[in-house]
Amino acid sequence: MRSWSLRSADTDAESSELRTMRRRFIEASRRAEVIALVTAAQDEGELGRSLTEELCEAYDAEVAFLLDCGTGEEPGRVIGTVGLQHEQGVALLRSPLCLRALKANAPMADYGRGLLGTGAKGALLASFTGKQDRRVVIGVARLDDMPFDEAETALLAGVTTSVGQALERLWAHEERDRLVEQLRQAFIGTAEALANALEAKDHDTADHARSTAELAVAVGRRLGLAGKELEDLRYEAIFHDIGKIAIPDAILNKPGPLDDEERALIQQHTVFGEQILAPAPFLSQVREIVRHAHERWDGSGYPDGLSGEQIPLGSRIVFVVDAYHEMASDRTYRASMSRADALSELRANAGTQFDPRVVEVFVAALEDGPLPPAAE
């Protein structure tokens, strides 16, 4: 925090020319400081806090505020204040002082007693009108009756333009993120609808995707996955069989072993799944895991014959969880295994079909949490 402000620039010993130069330097420095704060802000809340604190220091003011006055059709909002209660800021949005500032073409000052409901004797306000007529008001107020001079007025004019432009950028980013999230949710909803359709089409997959997802996330968390990685793993577990929507019903629900041609077509379901998810860039990692959900630790899996740690960790996790759930569930062509037999089969194939570490963690996860339905 600086100890000087625009008002502290003059001293009796300085000449008029020197005082003018010094004040211009301080004004330029202050403007640069504020613009740097504005540029660095990651969201409007941070911008509001930083700006109002900096304005109070620059103006030796006790009150500062940043208001989003909306478009006239939308209600305004208080973005940041110093020296005002939130209710006072809301009242300020509807005040004659704020309305005059919105209509003014330049910063305007007002003097009196008890301004803004705070006891302030002088206030300086400036406005910015951006795209779609969205309007911003910035102001400072002091408890003494020292008038705002030309340098202070010029500073607020420059700062208001910079802040208004910065808010427009932040709002544009927020709108973009909101639209991206809407698209993401729309695509996820479509993909989940396909997964539900698959459950109706394939008798053996009913409830399989959700049970697999629960266990996969439990294993992934134990293996150190978090945040986006864990979210991707959940989606992959839900969507890992989505490519089967492209497989004919007669093959999916065949009451007996598949022949070589049918088996080859079934093995293409991971590629079909990758293609179904391809239109969504935010699912790029999920697509990769879906494609490799049937690769084996020893390289004998499909579709690309990856081995060991070449296989994405999410794919290795889902492969183990999927295999357990398949073994421990009734199928049209066989009865379920007991839980003990299914776990024994996983352990026997650790190091060939399955990642040994994932099998170890999976067994531990089963012991600590609820299990999907399995015969005893």
C-alpha positions in Angstrom: 0.0 0.0 0.0 1.3 3.4 -1.0 1.4 6.3 1.6 0.9 9.0 -1.0 -2.1 9.9 -3.1 -3.0 12.5 -5.8 -4.0 14.9 -3.0 -0.6 14.6 -1.3 1.4 15.7 -4.4 1.7 19.4 -3.5 4.2 20.9 -1.0 4.8 24.5 -0.3 8.4 24.3 -1.3 7.7 23.1 -4.8 7.4 25.4 -7.8 4.1 25.4 -9.7 5.7 23.7 -12.7 7.4 21.0 -10.5 4.1 20.4 -8.7 2.3 20.0 -12.1 4.9 17.5 -13.3 4.9 15.6 -10.1 1.1 15.3 -10.1 1.1 14.1 -13.7 3.6 11.5 -12.8 1.6 10.3 -9.8 -1.6 10.3 -11.9 0.1 8.2 -14.6 1.6 5.8 -12.0 -1.8 5.4 -10.3 -3.5 4.8 -13.6 -0.9 2.2 -14.5 -1.3 0.5 -11.1 -5.1 0.3 -11.4 -5.0 -1.0 -15.0 -2.5 -3.7 -13.9 -4.8 -4.8 -11.1 -7.8 -4.8 -13.5 -5.9 -6.8 -16.1 -4.7 -9.4 -13.5 -8.2 -10.0 -12.1 -9.5 -13.5 -12.8 -13.1 -12.7 -12.0 -15.3 -9.7 -11.3 -15.3 -10.3 -7.6 -11.5 -10.0 -7.5 -11.6 -7.0 -9.8 -14.2 -5.2 -7.5 -12.2 -5.8 -4.4 -8.9 -4.7 -5.8 -10.3 -1.7 -7.6 -12.2 -0.2 -4.7 -9.3 -0.6 -2.3 -6.9 1.0 -4.7 -9.3 3.9 -5.4 -9.7 4.7 -1.7 -5.9 4.9 -1.4 -5.4 7.0 -4.5 -8.1 9.5 -3.5 -7.6 9.5 0.2 -11.3 8.4 0.2 -13.3 6.5 2.7 -15.8 5.1 0.2 -15.4 3.5 -3.3 -17.8 1.4 -5.3 -18.1 -0.5 -8.6 -21.7 -1.1 -9.8 -23.0 -3.1 -12.7 -26.2 -1.2 -13.6 -27.3 -3.8 -16.1 -29.0 -2.9 -19.4 -32.1 -1.2 -18.2 -34.1 -4.4 -18.6 -32.0 -6.4 -16.2 -31.5 -5.5 -12.5 -28.2 -4.0 -11.5 -25.6 -5.6 -9.1 -23.0 -4.5 -6.6 -19.7 -5.8 -7.8 -17.4 -4.3 -5.1 -17.5 -1.7 -2.3 -15.4 -0.2 0.4 -17.1 1.8 3.1 -20.6 0.8 2.1 -22.9 -1.9 3.4 -24.3 -4.2 0.7 -27.8 -2.7 1.2 -26.4 0.8 0.7 -24.8 -0.3 -2.5 -28.1 -1.7 -3.7 -29.8 1.5 -2.8 -27.1 3.5 -4.7 -28.0 1.6 -7.9 -31.4 3.2 -7.8 -30.3 6.6 -6.5 -30.7 9.9 -8.5 -26.9 10.3 -8.1 -26.2 7.1 -10.0 -28.8 7.9 -12.7 -27.2 11.3 -13.3 -23.8 9.6 -13.6 -25.2 7.2 -16.2 -26.5 10.1 -18.3 -23.3 12.2 -18.0 -20.7 12.0 -20.8 -17.8 12.6 -18.3 -17.1 12.1 -14.7 -19.3 14.2 -12.4 -18.9 15.4 -8.9 -21.5 16.1 -6.3 -21.1 17.8 -2.9 -23.3 18.0 0.2 -23.7 16.4 3.5 -24.6 12.8 4.1 -24.0 11.6 0.5 -24.6 7.9 -0.2 -26.0 7.5 3.3 -22.5 7.5 4.7 -21.9 11.0 5.9 -19.7 11.7 2.8 -19.4 15.4 1.7 -18.1 14.9 -1.8 -18.5 12.1 -4.4 -17.0 11.6 -7.9 -18.7 9.2 -10.3 -18.0 8.0 -13.8 -19.9 5.6 -16.1 -19.1 3.2 -18.9 -21.5 1.9 -21.4 -20.5 -1.3 -23.2 -21.9 -3.8 -25.7 -25.7 -4.4 -25.5 -25.9 -1.2 -23.5 -24.6 -2.8 -20.3 -23.6 0.0 -18.0 -21.0 0.3 -15.2 -20.6 3.1 -12.6 -17.5 3.7 -10.6 -17.3 6.2 -7.8 -15.3 7.4 -4.8 -16.5 9.6 -1.9 -14.7 11.5 0.9 -15.9 12.5 4.3 -14.2 15.9 4.1 -15.3 18.7 1.8 -12.1 18.9 -0.3 -13.2 19.2 -3.9 -12.1 16.7 -6.6 -9.6 18.4 -8.9 -8.8 18.0 -12.6 -6.2 15.3 -12.1 -8.5 13.2 -9.9 -11.3 13.6 -12.5 -9.0 12.6 -15.3 -7.8 9.5 -13.4 -11.3 8.3 -12.8 -12.2 8.8 -16.4 -9.3 6.6 -17.6 -9.8 4.0 -14.9 -13.5 3.7 -15.7 -12.8 3.0 -19.4 -10.2 0.3 -18.5 -12.5 -1.3 -15.9 -15.5 -1.3 -18.2 -13.5 -3.0 -21.0 -12.0 -5.5 -18.5 -15.5 -6.4 -17.2 -16.7 -6.9 -20.8 -13.9 -9.4 -21.3 -14.7 -11.2 -18.1 -18.4 -11.3 -18.9 -17.6 -12.6 -22.4 -15.5 -15.4 -20.9 -18.2 -16.2 -18.4 -20.8 -16.4 -21.2 -18.5 -18.6 -23.3 -17.9 -20.9 -20.3 -21.7 -21.0 -19.7 -22.4 -21.9 -23.3 -19.6 -24.5 -23.4 -21.0 -26.1 -20.2 -24.5 -26.1 -21.7 -23.2 -27.9 -24.8 -21.2 -30.3 -22.6 -24.3 -31.1 -20.6 -26.4 -31.5 -23.7 -23.9 -33.9 -25.2 -23.5 -35.8 -22.0 -27.3 -36.0 -21.8 -27.4 -37.4 -25.4 -24.7 -39.9 -24.7 -26.4 -41.0 -21.5 -29.7 -41.4 -23.4 -27.8 -43.7 -25.8 -26.4 -45.6 -22.9 -29.9 -46.0 -21.6 -31.1 -47.1 -25.0 -28.3 -49.7 -25.0 -29.5 -51.0 -21.6 -32.9 -51.5 -23.1 -31.4 -53.1 -26.2 -28.9 -55.4 -24.5 -30.4 -57.4 -21.6 -27.0 -58.1 -20.2 -26.0 -54.4 -19.8 -28.9 -53.3 -17.6 -27.5 -51.4 -14.6 -24.0 -52.5 -15.7 -22.7 -49.0 -16.6 -23.7 -47.4 -13.4 -22.4 -50.2 -11.2 -19.1 -50.2 -13.1 -18.8 -46.4 -12.7 -19.3 -46.5 -8.9 -16.5 -49.1 -8.5 -14.2 -47.5 -11.1 -14.3 -44.1 -9.3 -13.6 -45.8 -5.9 -10.6 -47.5 -7.5 -9.4 -44.4 -9.3 -9.6 -42.4 -6.1 -7.4 -44.9 -4.3 -4.9 -44.7 -7.2 -4.6 -41.0 -6.7 -6.9 -39.7 -9.4 -8.8 -36.5 -8.7 -10.7 -33.7 -10.3 -11.0 -33.9 -14.1 -9.2 -37.3 -14.2 -11.8 -38.8 -11.8 -14.7 -37.1 -13.7 -13.4 -38.5 -17.0 -13.1 -42.0 -15.4 -16.7 -41.8 -14.3 -17.9 -40.9 -17.8 -15.7 -43.6 -19.4 -17.1 -46.2 -17.1 -20.6 -45.1 -18.0 -19.9 -45.0 -21.7 -17.4 -47.8 -22.1 -19.9 -50.1 -23.9 -21.8 -47.3 -25.7 -20.4 -48.6 -29.0 -22.6 -51.7 -28.6 -25.5 -49.6 -29.8 -24.2 -50.2 -33.3 -24.1 -54.0 -32.8 -27.2 -56.0 -34.1 -29.6 -57.2 -31.4 -29.2 -60.8 -32.5 -25.5 -60.8 -31.7 -25.8 -58.8 -28.5 -28.5 -61.1 -27.1 -27.4 -64.4 -28.7 -28.1 -67.2 -26.2 -24.8 -68.9 -26.6 -21.1 -68.5 -27.6 -20.3 -66.2 -30.5 -18.7 -67.4 -33.7 -15.5 -65.8 -35.0 -17.3 -63.3 -37.3 -19.7 -62.2 -34.5 -16.8 -61.9 -32.0 -14.8 -59.7 -34.4 -17.8 -57.4 -34.8 -18.4 -57.2 -31.0 -14.7 -56.3 -30.6 -15.3 -53.3 -32.8 -17.7 -51.8 -30.2 -14.8 -49.9 -28.6 -14.0 -48.2 -31.9 -17.7 -47.4 -32.4 -17.8 -45.9 -28.9 -14.8 -43.7 -29.7 -16.5 -42.5 -32.8 -19.8 -41.8 -31.0 -18.0 -39.5 -28.5 -15.8 -37.9 -31.1 -17.9 -34.8 -31.7 -17.3 -33.6 -28.1 -13.7 -32.1 -27.7 -14.0 -32.1 -23.9 -14.4 -35.9 -24.0 -11.0 -36.4 -25.8 -9.5 -38.3 -22.9 -12.7 -40.2 -22.3 -12.7 -41.3 -26.0 -9.2 -42.7 -25.6 -10.1 -44.7 -22.5 -13.2 -46.0 -24.2 -11.2 -47.2 -27.2 -8.7 -49.1 -25.0 -11.1 -50.5 -22.4 -10.5 -54.0 -23.6 -6.7 -53.9 -24.0 -4.9 -56.5 -21.9 -1.8 -56.1 -19.8 0.1 -58.7 -21.9 -0.8 -57.1 -25.2 -3.4 -59.7 -26.4 -6.4 -57.4 -26.2 -8.1 -55.2 -28.7 -8.4 -53.0 -30.8 -4.7 -51.9 -30.9 -2.9 -54.6 -28.9 -1.4 -52.2 -26.3 0.3 -53.6 -23.3 1.4 -52.7 -19.8 1.5 -49.0 -19.1 0.9 -48.2 -22.7 -2.7 -48.7 -21.8 -4.3 -45.6 -20.3 -4.8 -46.1 -16.5 -8.5 -45.4 -16.8 -8.8 -48.2 -19.4 -7.0 -50.6 -17.0 -9.3 -49.7 -14.2 -12.5 -50.1 -16.2 -11.3 -53.4 -17.6 -10.8 -54.9 -14.2 -14.1 -53.5 -12.8 -16.0 -54.5 -16.0 -14.6 -58.1 -15.9 -15.6 -58.5 -12.2 -19.1 -57.2 -12.9 -19.5 -59.5 -15.9 -18.4 -62.5 -13.9 -20.5 -61.7 -10.9 -23.7 -61.1 -12.9 -26.1 -63.4 -14.6 -25.9 -63.6 -18.4 -28.2 -65.0 -21.1 -25.7 -67.8 -21.8 -24.5 -68.6 -18.2 -25.1 -68.1 -14.5 -23.1 -65.7 -12.4 -20.0 -66.7 -10.5 -19.8 -66.4 -6.8 -18.0 -63.3 -5.5 -15.1 -65.5 -4.2 -14.7 -67.2 -7.6 -14.9 -63.9 -9.5 -12.1 -62.4 -7.3 -10.1 -65.6 -7.6 -10.3 -65.3 -11.4 -9.1 -61.7 -11.3 -6.1 -62.6 -9.1 -5.3 -65.6 -11.4 -5.2 -63.3 -14.4 -3.3 -60.4 -12.8 -0.2 -59.8 -14.9 -1.6 -61.3 -18.0 -5.1 -59.8 -18.7 -5.1 -57.3 -15.9 -2.8 -54.7 -14.3 -1.7 -56.3 -11.0 -1.8 -53.1 -9.1 -5.3 -52.3 -10.2 -6.5 -55.7 -9.2 -4.9 -55.3 -5.8 -6.6 -51.9 -5.3 -9.9 -53.1 -6.7 -10.1 -55.9 -4.2 -9.4 -53.5 -1.4 -12.1 -51.2 -2.6 -14.6 -54.0 -2.6 -13.7 -54.9 1.0 -14.3 -51.3 2.1 -17.5 -50.4 0.2 -20.9 -51.8 -0.9 -20.7 -54.3 -3.7 -22.8 -54.6 -6.8 -25.2 -57.6 -6.8 -23.2 -60.9 -7.0 -24.0 -64.5 -6.0 -22.6 -66.0 -2.9 
